Amino acid sequence: MDPRSRLQEQLLRDRERIITFVRDLVRIPSENPPGDTTELYAFVADFLRKQGLDFETIAPVPEWPNLVASFDGGRGGKHLVLNGHLDIFPAGDRSRWSMDPYAGEVRDNRLYGRGVSDMKAGTAASILTYLYLSRIRESLPGKLTLTLVSDEETGGVWGTKYLLENHPGTLGDCVLNGEPSTPRTIRFGEKGPLWINVELQTPGGHGAYTHQSPNAIKRGARLVRELETLTELPFEIPADVNEKIEAARSALDEVLGFGATDVVKSITLNIGVINGGDKVNMIAADCHLEVDLRAPVGVPAKRLLSEFERVLNKYEGASYTIAGGHDANVCDPNHQMVRILADNAQSVRDVRPYPAISIGGTDCRFWRERGIPAYVYGPTPYGMGAPDEHVTLDDLLGTVHVHALSAYDYLMG
């Protein structure tokens, strides 16, 4: 039996072991904030040691360790990088969950828990792919690298960005990531966020003397309404990217809800935080807004910022700071890895995924910004960032199978 057939058989035999492994990951909280992943990291490190696999710990922030492991095959070839993150969203108000968010409960063919879709199922796919292929490394050409990072949910400065800037061995020729994408899409790009903190200040005063000072909260409300006009700015999505987006429309709308494709193609505005004032009978002298703008491919971040400044400059006493952001990014939607992933998804899941653009962000952007193609294939994100987050067991197992087979095929191709 050839190595690929043995790999397929091993994946099928290990069904319960795979599920148990992901449950174990879910049972270890790794919320960001605060971002301390040391307990989860220790578990993964111990797992790799028991499998006889070497790795390097890279921790510019001690509580946010990153793991890098790599092996060379039996002969020269391409270099594939597997990428996943260990940090997750906070569980929030646990009374809103129907079960303990860290129990790793399986119910009705679904595995529940904070972070299981974003992205412990996908991270498990990276870890297990590395493990399975390490066992047949002598029959493989090329090189396989595993990168597990602890700073994705807060921007990646001390995670993937740090690795690529300080450890060039993590660059590779291509990247495979297991962030949630749904089985029906392969993400070859993503929108660009622009996060802005706004401060509005007025003299303030007694609430009965409204003629003496503007109200900063009212001024903030007017600003929010005017910022909404930024979503109507004219722009043009590159024709080749737009063609892929439209081809994936039915798949994306079916899984993420009607209108998801329109969001991919639109500038969006979300006001995530607003606060201000001191007392009901005082004129608010301050108002703080946290603005989340998202730009599609075709709208540079600097243009969106310029338009934002144009609006803000109309408001006396207004200032802003940029909390984060980057341009939308894409890589080749016709790359060999896209075909490989689609072929394996069709074989394993009986679903042929479309190349698509992601609404949210991933660490793949750090590679794409360096001209290295990076692709996302993972589970459907049921309840991502919400109570009762879960993945189906079919999605969990399918993600692992597709990743392992696709990594094998890419290195062999």
C-alpha positions as CSV (number, residue, x, y, z in Angstrom):
1,M,0.0,0.0,0.0
2,D,1.4,3.4,-0.9
3,P,2.0,6.1,1.7
4,R,-1.0,8.2,0.8
5,S,-3.4,5.2,1.1
6,R,-1.9,4.4,4.5
7,L,-2.3,8.0,5.6
8,Q,-6.0,7.8,4.6
9,E,-6.5,4.6,6.5
10,Q,-4.8,6.0,9.6
11,L,-7.0,9.1,9.6
12,L,-10.1,6.9,9.5
13,R,-8.8,4.6,12.3
14,D,-8.0,7.6,14.5
15,R,-11.5,9.1,14.4
16,E,-12.0,9.0,18.2
17,R,-8.4,10.0,19.0
18,I,-8.8,13.1,16.8
19,I,-12.0,14.1,18.5
20,T,-10.5,13.5,22.0
21,F,-7.5,15.6,21.1
22,V,-9.6,18.6,20.1
23,R,-11.8,18.1,23.2
24,D,-8.6,18.3,25.3
25,L,-7.6,21.5,23.6
26,V,-11.0,23.1,24.2
27,R,-10.8,22.1,27.9
28,I,-7.8,24.4,28.5
29,P,-8.9,28.1,28.5
30,S,-6.6,30.4,26.5
31,E,-8.6,33.6,26.5
32,N,-7.2,36.8,24.9
33,P,-7.4,39.1,26.7
34,P,-5.4,38.4,28.9
35,G,-3.7,36.2,26.3
36,D,-1.9,33.8,28.6
37,T,-1.6,30.6,26.7
38,T,1.1,28.9,28.8
39,E,-1.1,26.1,30.0
40,L,-2.4,25.2,26.5
41,Y,1.1,25.6,25.1
42,A,2.5,23.2,27.7
43,F,-0.2,20.6,26.7
44,V,0.7,20.8,23.0
45,A,4.4,20.8,23.7
46,D,4.0,17.7,25.9
47,F,2.0,16.0,23.1
48,L,4.7,16.6,20.6
49,R,7.4,15.4,22.9
50,K,5.6,12.2,23.5
51,Q,5.4,11.7,19.7
52,G,9.2,12.2,19.5
53,L,8.9,15.5,17.7
54,D,11.3,18.4,18.3
55,F,10.2,22.0,18.4
56,E,11.4,25.5,19.3
57,T,9.8,27.8,21.8
58,I,9.8,31.5,20.7
59,A,8.3,33.8,23.4
60,P,9.1,37.5,23.0
61,V,6.3,37.8,25.6
62,P,6.7,35.0,28.2
63,E,2.9,34.5,28.7
64,W,2.4,34.3,24.9
65,P,4.7,31.6,23.7
66,N,4.9,30.6,20.0
67,L,5.9,27.1,18.8
68,V,7.9,26.3,15.6
69,A,8.6,22.8,14.5
70,S,10.1,21.7,11.1
71,F,11.3,18.6,9.3
72,D,13.0,18.0,5.9
73,G,11.8,15.2,3.7
74,G,13.9,12.6,2.0
75,R,14.8,14.9,-0.9
76,G,14.5,18.5,-2.0
77,G,11.2,20.2,-2.8
78,K,8.7,22.8,-1.8
79,H,8.3,24.2,1.7
80,L,4.8,24.2,3.2
81,V,4.0,26.1,6.4
82,L,1.1,25.1,8.6
83,N,-0.3,27.9,10.8
84,G,-2.7,28.0,13.7
85,H,-3.3,30.1,16.8
86,L,-3.7,29.1,20.5
87,D,-5.4,32.2,21.8
88,I,-9.2,32.5,21.7
89,F,-12.0,35.0,22.5
90,P,-13.2,35.2,26.1
91,A,-16.1,33.1,27.0
92,G,-18.1,36.1,28.3
93,D,-21.1,35.7,30.5
94,R,-21.2,32.0,31.2
95,S,-24.8,32.1,32.3
96,R,-25.7,32.6,28.6
97,W,-24.1,29.2,27.7
98,S,-26.2,26.1,27.9
99,M,-23.1,24.2,29.1
100,D,-19.7,24.9,30.6
101,P,-17.7,26.6,27.7
102,Y,-14.6,24.6,28.7
103,A,-16.2,21.2,29.2
104,G,-15.5,20.0,25.6
105,E,-19.0,18.6,25.5
106,V,-20.2,16.5,22.5
107,R,-23.9,16.7,21.9
108,D,-25.8,15.7,18.7
109,N,-22.7,15.2,16.6
110,R,-21.4,18.6,17.6
111,L,-18.4,19.6,19.8
112,Y,-19.1,22.7,22.0
113,G,-16.7,25.1,23.6
114,R,-15.2,28.5,23.4
115,G,-12.6,28.6,20.7
116,V,-13.5,25.3,19.1
117,S,-14.2,26.9,15.8
118,D,-11.9,29.9,16.2
119,M,-9.6,28.0,16.0
120,K,-8.8,25.0,18.1
121,A,-10.3,22.6,15.5
122,G,-8.2,24.2,12.8
123,T,-5.1,24.3,15.0
124,A,-5.5,20.6,15.8
125,A,-5.6,20.0,12.0
126,S,-2.2,21.7,11.7
127,I,-0.7,19.8,14.7
128,L,-2.0,16.4,13.5
129,T,-1.1,17.0,9.9
130,Y,2.5,17.7,11.0
131,L,2.4,14.6,13.2
132,Y,1.0,12.2,10.5
133,L,3.4,13.5,7.8
134,S,6.4,13.3,10.1
135,R,5.9,9.6,10.3
136,I,6.4,9.3,6.6
137,R,9.0,12.1,6.1
138,E,11.5,9.9,4.3
139,S,9.1,9.3,1.5
140,L,8.3,13.0,1.2
141,P,10.1,15.7,-0.8
142,G,10.5,19.2,0.5
143,K,10.0,20.6,4.0
144,L,7.1,21.0,6.4
145,T,6.9,23.6,9.1
146,L,4.4,23.9,12.0
147,T,3.8,27.4,13.5
148,L,1.5,27.8,16.5
149,V,1.1,31.3,17.8
150,S,-0.3,33.0,20.9
151,D,-1.1,36.5,19.6
152,E,-3.6,36.3,16.8
153,E,-6.7,37.7,18.5
154,T,-4.9,40.9,19.4
155,G,-3.1,41.6,16.1
156,G,-0.2,39.1,15.8
157,V,2.6,41.6,16.7
158,W,4.1,39.0,19.1
159,G,2.9,36.0,17.1
160,T,3.0,35.4,13.4
161,K,4.4,38.9,12.6
162,Y,7.2,38.4,15.0
163,L,8.1,35.0,13.6
164,L,8.2,36.2,10.0
165,E,10.3,39.2,10.9
166,N,12.8,37.3,13.2
167,H,12.7,33.7,12.0
168,P,12.8,33.6,8.2
169,G,12.6,29.8,8.3
170,T,8.9,30.3,8.8
171,L,8.2,32.0,5.5
172,G,7.9,28.9,3.3
173,D,6.6,28.7,-0.3
174,C,2.9,28.3,0.7
175,V,0.8,28.4,3.8
176,L,-2.2,26.3,4.9
177,N,-4.4,27.6,7.8
178,G,-7.4,26.0,9.5
179,E,-9.4,29.1,10.5
180,P,-13.1,28.7,10.0
181,S,-14.0,29.0,6.3
182,T,-16.9,26.6,6.0
183,P,-16.4,23.4,3.9
184,R,-17.8,25.2,0.9
185,T,-15.1,27.8,0.6
186,I,-11.3,28.2,0.4
187,R,-10.2,31.7,1.5
188,F,-7.6,33.3,-0.7
189,G,-8.0,36.8,0.7
190,E,-9.7,38.9,3.3
191,K,-11.0,42.4,3.9
192,G,-8.9,45.1,5.5
193,P,-10.0,46.4,9.0
194,L,-9.3,50.0,10.2
195,W,-9.9,50.5,13.9
196,I,-10.1,54.0,15.2
197,N,-10.6,55.5,18.6
198,V,-12.3,58.9,18.6
199,E,-12.5,61.4,21.4
200,L,-15.0,64.3,21.3
201,Q,-14.8,67.1,23.9
202,T,-16.9,70.1,24.7
203,P,-17.0,72.6,27.6
204,G,-19.9,70.8,29.3
205,G,-22.1,72.2,32.0
206,H,-25.4,72.0,33.9
207,G,-28.0,69.9,32.1
208,A,-30.6,72.7,32.3
209,Y,-28.3,75.2,30.5
210,T,-28.1,73.5,27.1
211,H,-27.6,76.8,25.4
212,Q,-24.1,77.2,27.0
213,S,-22.3,74.1,25.6
214,P,-22.8,71.5,22.9
215,N,-23.3,67.9,24.2
216,A,-20.4,65.6,23.3
217,I,-22.6,62.5,23.3
218,K,-25.1,64.2,20.9
219,R,-22.1,65.3,18.8
220,G,-20.9,61.7,18.8
221,A,-24.4,60.5,17.6
222,R,-24.3,62.9,14.7
223,L,-20.7,61.7,13.8
224,V,-21.8,58.1,13.8
225,R,-24.6,58.9,11.4
226,E,-22.2,60.8,9.1
227,L,-19.6,58.1,9.2
228,E,-22.2,55.7,7.8
229,T,-21.8,57.6,4.5
230,L,-18.4,56.1,4.2
231,T,-20.0,52.8,3.4
232,E,-21.3,54.4,0.1
233,L,-17.9,55.5,-1.2
234,P,-17.4,54.5,-4.9
235,F,-14.7,51.9,-5.6
236,E,-14.0,49.0,-8.0
237,I,-13.0,45.5,-7.0
238,P,-10.5,44.0,-9.4
239,A,-12.3,42.0,-12.1
240,D,-10.6,38.7,-11.4
241,V,-11.3,38.9,-7.6
242,N,-14.9,40.0,-8.2
243,E,-15.4,37.0,-10.5
244,K,-14.3,34.6,-7.8
245,I,-16.5,36.3,-5.2
246,E,-19.6,36.1,-7.4
247,A,-18.9,32.4,-8.2
248,A,-18.9,31.7,-4.5
249,R,-22.0,33.8,-3.7
250,S,-24.4,30.9,-3.2
251,A,-22.0,29.0,-1.0
252,L,-21.1,31.9,1.2
253,D,-24.7,33.2,1.6
254,E,-25.9,29.7,2.4
255,V,-23.5,29.1,5.3
256,L,-23.0,32.7,6.7
257,G,-26.4,34.0,6.0
258,F,-28.0,35.9,3.1
259,G,-26.1,39.1,2.4
260,A,-22.7,37.7,3.4
261,T,-21.3,38.1,-0.2
262,D,-22.6,41.7,-0.3
263,V,-20.7,42.4,2.9
264,V,-17.5,40.9,1.4
265,K,-17.9,43.5,-1.5
266,S,-18.8,46.4,0.7
267,I,-17.2,49.0,3.1
268,T,-18.8,48.3,6.5
269,L,-19.0,50.4,9.7
270,N,-19.4,49.1,13.2
271,I,-19.4,51.2,16.4
272,G,-18.0,48.7,18.9
273,V,-17.8,51.0,22.0
274,I,-19.4,54.3,22.9
275,N,-19.3,56.0,26.3
276,G,-19.2,59.5,27.8
277,G,-20.7,61.9,30.3
278,D,-20.8,61.9,34.1
279,K,-24.3,62.4,35.3
280,V,-27.9,62.6,33.9
281,N,-28.3,66.3,34.7
282,M,-24.9,67.4,33.3
283,I,-24.1,68.3,29.7
284,A,-21.7,65.6,28.5
285,A,-18.2,67.1,28.1
286,D,-16.7,64.0,26.5
287,C,-17.6,61.1,24.3
288,H,-15.5,58.1,23.4
289,L,-16.1,56.1,20.2
290,E,-14.4,52.9,19.0
291,V,-14.9,52.6,15.2
292,D,-14.5,49.5,13.2
293,L,-14.3,50.1,9.4
294,R,-13.8,47.2,7.0
295,A,-12.6,47.7,3.4
296,P,-12.9,45.3,0.6
297,V,-10.3,44.5,-2.0
298,G,-10.0,47.7,-4.1
299,V,-10.1,50.2,-1.2
300,P,-6.7,51.0,0.3
301,A,-6.6,51.7,4.0
302,K,-5.1,55.1,3.4
303,R,-8.0,56.1,1.2
304,L,-10.5,55.0,3.9
305,L,-8.6,56.9,6.6
306,S,-8.5,60.0,4.4
307,E,-12.2,59.9,4.0
308,F,-12.7,59.3,7.7
309,E,-10.6,62.4,8.4
310,R,-12.6,64.4,6.0
311,V,-15.7,63.7,8.0
312,L,-14.1,64.1,11.5
313,N,-12.6,67.5,10.6
314,K,-16.2,68.9,10.6
315,Y,-16.4,68.3,14.3
316,E,-14.9,70.8,16.7
317,G,-13.0,69.2,19.6
318,A,-12.6,65.9,17.9
319,S,-9.4,63.8,17.8
320,Y,-8.5,60.3,16.9
321,T,-5.9,57.6,17.2
322,I,-5.5,54.5,15.1
323,A,-5.9,51.3,17.1
324,G,-5.0,49.0,14.3
325,G,-5.6,48.1,10.7
326,H,-4.2,47.0,7.4
327,D,-5.1,46.7,3.7
328,A,-7.3,44.0,2.3
329,N,-5.1,41.3,0.9
330,V,-5.3,38.5,-1.7
331,C,-3.2,35.8,-3.2
332,D,-3.5,33.6,-6.3
333,P,-7.0,32.0,-6.4
334,N,-5.8,29.6,-9.1
335,H,-2.8,28.3,-7.2
336,Q,-2.0,24.6,-7.1
337,M,-3.0,24.5,-3.4
338,V,-6.5,25.7,-4.2
339,R,-7.0,22.9,-6.6
340,I,-5.5,20.4,-4.2
341,L,-7.8,21.5,-1.3
342,A,-10.8,21.5,-3.6
343,D,-10.0,18.0,-4.9
344,N,-9.6,16.6,-1.4
345,A,-12.6,18.4,0.0
346,Q,-14.7,16.9,-2.8
347,S,-13.3,13.4,-2.1
348,V,-13.5,13.6,1.7
349,R,-16.7,15.8,2.2
350,D,-18.4,15.3,-1.2
351,V,-18.4,19.1,-1.4
352,R,-16.3,21.1,-3.9
353,P,-15.4,24.4,-2.3
354,Y,-15.1,27.7,-4.1
355,P,-12.2,30.2,-3.8
356,A,-13.6,33.1,-1.7
357,I,-12.7,36.2,0.3
358,S,-13.0,36.2,4.1
359,I,-15.1,38.8,5.9
360,G,-12.9,38.6,9.0
361,G,-9.1,38.5,9.3
362,T,-6.5,35.9,9.8
363,D,-2.7,35.7,10.2
364,C,-2.5,34.6,6.5
365,R,-2.3,38.3,5.7
366,F,1.3,38.4,7.0
367,W,2.4,35.9,4.4
368,R,0.3,37.4,1.6
369,E,1.9,40.8,2.3
370,R,5.2,39.2,1.6
371,G,4.0,37.6,-1.7
372,I,3.6,34.1,-0.2
373,P,0.3,32.4,-1.1
374,A,-1.7,31.5,2.0
375,Y,-5.0,29.7,2.1
376,V,-7.7,29.0,4.7
377,Y,-9.8,25.9,4.8
378,G,-11.6,25.1,8.0
379,P,-15.0,24.4,9.7
380,T,-18.2,26.3,9.7
381,P,-18.0,28.9,12.6
382,Y,-21.3,28.1,14.5
383,G,-21.6,30.6,17.3
384,M,-18.1,32.0,16.8
385,G,-17.5,34.6,19.6
386,A,-21.0,33.9,21.0
387,P,-22.5,31.5,23.5
388,D,-22.6,27.8,22.6
389,E,-19.8,28.1,20.0
390,H,-19.4,24.7,18.3
391,V,-18.3,22.7,15.3
392,T,-19.9,19.6,13.8
393,L,-17.9,16.4,14.2
394,D,-18.1,16.0,10.4
395,D,-16.5,19.5,10.0
396,L,-13.8,18.7,12.6
397,L,-12.8,15.4,11.1
398,G,-13.2,16.7,7.6
399,T,-10.8,19.6,8.3
400,V,-8.2,17.3,9.7
401,H,-8.5,14.9,6.8
402,V,-8.4,17.6,4.1
403,H,-5.4,19.3,5.7
404,A,-3.4,16.1,6.0
405,L,-4.1,14.9,2.5
406,S,-3.6,18.3,0.9
407,A,-0.3,18.9,2.7
408,Y,0.9,15.4,1.4
409,D,-0.3,16.2,-2.1
410,Y,1.3,19.6,-2.2
411,L,4.7,18.3,-1.1
412,M,4.5,15.4,-3.5
413,G,3.3,17.6,-6.4
